[in-house]
């Protein structure tokens, strides 16, 4: 763990991670498919185990013990399995049935977690755990996605005032914002592929509990955007 960080940073980030998990379970439970709703608890348990595993690996210093290995251990053990899981869901029949049964409104609301994430990132920068470029004062504009989420979810689905093409465009923009910070975060972390922020590298994601950001929160948000884009493209008028 990172020494000398104010306890509120750990608390807020931990609660944000739990909120992401519960929002994803809520999304599954709101499906119009009974088969999908039955998967809510098994998926919740599976993701909880994944979080526990990532916490364990981080706490025993698997990710920050040797930062000169390639590929970086967090990419190989923490990020790659989530990417492969998302790909598997999108290329298999059962996976696509699961994806297409998820309610767009609930998936959209998932993005609200990006607001506390960005606040935590700013606090981490102040405490020299990440570089400025990873905050909204630098190259990270992801907070825009979080702030606009309630507007898009409410007017897009509750009031049905937004055209589906507008919601689709919003998802593409927010996906771009997500990929922007992911790339900058990975290239700022201590590793053979580091390109930025050598004076104040991104050490946070290699430490507990912040390793949950690239290994859990980001994949969930990424999955949400890809799911929304697939559904909107298939049903856009």
matplotlib code that plots the C-alpha trace (Angstrom):
import matplotlib.pyplot as plt

x = [0.0, 1.0, 2.3, 1.1, -2.1, -5.1, -7.5, -10.4, -8.8, -8.9, -12.4, -13.8, -12.1, -13.2, -16.8, -16.6, -15.4, -18.3, -20.7, -19.5, -20.0, -23.5, -24.5, -23.5, -25.5, -28.4, -28.1, -28.2, -31.2, -33.2, -32.9, -36.1, -34.7, -35.3, -32.2, -30.0, -31.6, -30.7, -27.0, -26.9, -25.8, -23.3, -21.7, -21.7, -19.9, -17.5, -16.6, -16.2, -13.7, -11.9, -11.7, -10.4, -7.8, -6.6, -6.4, -4.3, -1.9, -1.5, -1.0, 1.8, 3.5, 3.2, 2.5, 5.1, 7.9, 9.7, 8.5, 11.1, 9.3, 7.6, 4.7, 4.0, 2.5, -0.7, -1.4, -0.7, -2.5, -5.0, -6.0, -5.6, -8.1, -10.8, -10.2, -10.4, -13.6, -15.2, -14.1, -15.5, -18.9, -19.0, -18.1, -20.1, -23.9, -24.6, -22.4, -24.3, -27.6, -26.5, -25.2, -28.4, -30.6, -29.0, -31.1, -29.5, -30.7, -29.0, -25.8, -25.7, -26.1, -23.0, -20.9, -21.8, -18.9, -16.5, -17.1, -15.7, -12.9, -11.8, -11.9, -9.8, -7.3, -7.0, -6.4, -3.7, -2.0, -1.9, -0.3, 2.3, 0.9, 0.0, 1.1, -1.0, -1.7, -4.0, -6.2, -8.8, -6.1, -4.0, -5.0, -7.9, -11.3, -13.2, -15.1, -17.2, -18.6, -19.5, -21.2, -23.2, -24.3, -27.5, -28.5, -28.2, -29.8, -32.7, -33.5, -32.5, -34.4, -36.7, -38.1, -37.1, -36.2, -32.8, -32.5, -30.8, -28.1, -27.2, -26.9, -24.8, -22.5, -22.2, -21.1, -18.4, -17.2, -17.1, -15.4, -12.7, -12.3, -11.9, -9.3, -7.4, -6.9, -6.2, -3.4, -1.9, -2.2, -0.4, 2.3, 2.9, 3.3, 6.7, 7.4, 9.6, 6.8, 6.7, 6.7, 5.4, 5.7, 9.2, 9.4, 6.1, 5.0, 1.7, 2.5, -1.1, -2.4, 0.3, -0.8, -4.0, -6.8, -6.1, -5.2, -9.0, -9.2, -7.5, -8.5, -12.2, -13.7, -12.3, -13.2, -16.8, -17.1, -15.6, -18.0, -20.9, -19.9, -19.4, -22.7, -24.5, -22.9, -23.8, -27.4, -27.8, -26.3, -28.6, -31.7, -30.9, -33.5]
y = [0.0, 3.6, 5.2, 8.5, 8.7, 10.2, 7.5, 9.1, 8.4, 4.6, 4.8, 6.8, 4.5, 1.4, 2.6, 3.5, -0.1, -1.6, 0.8, -0.4, -4.0, -3.3, -1.2, -4.0, -6.5, -4.1, -3.9, -7.6, -8.0, -5.4, -7.5, -8.5, -12.0, -14.4, -16.4, -13.3, -12.3, -15.7, -15.0, -11.9, -13.7, -16.1, -13.1, -11.1, -13.9, -14.4, -10.7, -10.6, -13.4, -11.6, -8.4, -10.5, -12.1, -8.8, -7.4, -10.5, -10.2, -6.5, -6.8, -9.4, -7.0, -9.1, -5.9, -3.6, -5.9, -5.9, -3.2, -4.1, -7.3, -7.3, -7.4, -5.6, -8.1, -6.0, -6.1, -9.9, -11.0, -8.2, -6.6, -9.3, -11.8, -9.1, -8.2, -11.8, -12.3, -9.3, -10.6, -14.1, -12.5, -10.7, -13.6, -16.4, -17.0, -17.2, -14.1, -12.1, -13.2, -12.0, -8.7, -8.0, -8.6, -5.9, -2.7, 0.3, 2.7, 0.8, 0.3, 4.0, 4.8, 2.7, 5.6, 7.7, 6.0, 7.9, 11.1, 9.7, 7.9, 11.3, 12.9, 10.1, 10.5, 14.2, 13.4, 10.8, 13.5, 15.9, 13.2, 12.4, 8.9, 9.7, 12.4, 15.5, 14.2, 11.6, 14.2, 16.6, 19.3, 17.3, 15.1, 13.3, 14.6, 11.4, 13.3, 14.8, 11.2, 10.9, 14.4, 13.9, 10.4, 11.4, 13.7, 11.1, 8.4, 10.6, 12.3, 9.4, 6.6, 7.9, 10.8, 9.5, 12.9, 12.1, 10.5, 7.1, 8.5, 11.1, 8.4, 6.4, 9.3, 10.0, 6.4, 6.7, 10.0, 8.5, 5.4, 7.6, 9.5, 6.2, 4.8, 8.1, 7.9, 4.1, 4.7, 7.6, 5.7, 2.6, 4.7, 6.6, 3.5, 2.2, -0.5, -1.1, 0.7, 3.8, 6.9, 9.7, 11.1, 9.9, 12.6, 11.5, 8.1, 6.4, 4.2, 4.1, 1.3, -1.0, -0.7, -1.7, -0.8, 1.3, -1.8, -2.4, 0.6, -1.1, -4.6, -4.1, -0.6, 0.2, -3.2, -2.9, 0.6, -0.6, -3.5, -1.1, 1.1, -1.8, -3.3, 0.0, 0.6, -2.9, -2.5, 1.0, 0.1, -2.9, -0.8, 2.7, 4.4]
z = [0.0, -0.6, 2.6, 4.0, 1.9, 3.7, 4.8, 3.0, -0.4, 0.4, 1.7, -1.2, -3.8, -1.9, -1.9, -5.6, -6.4, -4.3, -6.1, -9.5, -8.5, -7.1, -10.1, -12.5, -10.5, -10.5, -14.3, -14.7, -12.3, -14.4, -17.6, -19.3, -19.6, -16.8, -17.8, -17.5, -14.2, -12.8, -13.6, -11.4, -8.2, -9.8, -11.7, -8.5, -6.7, -9.5, -9.7, -5.9, -6.1, -8.9, -6.7, -3.8, -6.0, -7.3, -3.8, -2.7, -5.7, -5.0, -1.3, -1.8, -4.2, -7.3, -9.4, -8.0, -6.9, -10.3, -12.7, -15.4, -16.6, -20.0, -20.4, -17.1, -14.6, -14.0, -17.8, -18.0, -14.8, -14.1, -17.3, -20.1, -18.5, -18.4, -22.0, -23.1, -21.1, -22.9, -26.3, -25.4, -24.6, -27.9, -30.1, -28.5, -29.0, -25.3, -24.6, -27.2, -25.8, -22.4, -23.8, -25.8, -22.8, -20.6, -20.2, -21.8, -19.2, -16.4, -18.4, -18.9, -15.2, -14.6, -15.9, -12.8, -11.0, -13.2, -11.1, -7.8, -9.8, -11.2, -7.8, -6.3, -9.2, -8.4, -4.7, -5.7, -7.9, -5.0, -2.9, -5.6, -6.4, -10.0, -12.6, -13.3, -16.9, -15.4, -13.8, -15.2, -14.9, -17.3, -20.3, -18.6, -19.5, -18.4, -15.8, -18.6, -19.1, -15.5, -15.3, -18.4, -17.5, -15.5, -18.3, -21.0, -18.9, -17.8, -21.1, -23.3, -21.5, -18.8, -20.9, -24.3, -25.5, -27.0, -30.4, -30.3, -32.7, -30.1, -27.4, -29.7, -30.4, -26.6, -26.1, -28.8, -27.3, -23.7, -25.0, -26.5, -23.2, -21.4, -23.9, -23.6, -19.9, -20.0, -22.5, -20.6, -17.3, -18.7, -20.3, -17.1, -14.9, -14.0, -16.7, -19.8, -21.8, -19.7, -21.9, -19.7, -16.2, -15.2, -12.5, -10.9, -12.3, -11.9, -8.9, -7.6, -9.9, -8.7, -5.1, -3.2, -3.5, -6.7, -8.7, -8.8, -11.2, -14.3, -13.3, -12.5, -12.8, -16.3, -17.8, -16.4, -17.9, -21.2, -21.3, -20.7, -23.6, -26.0, -25.0, -25.5, -28.8, -30.1, -29.0, -30.3, -33.7, -34.0, -33.1, -34.2, -36.4]

ax = plt.figure().add_subplot(projection="3d")
ax.plot(x, y, z, "-o")
ax.set_aspect("equal")
plt.show()
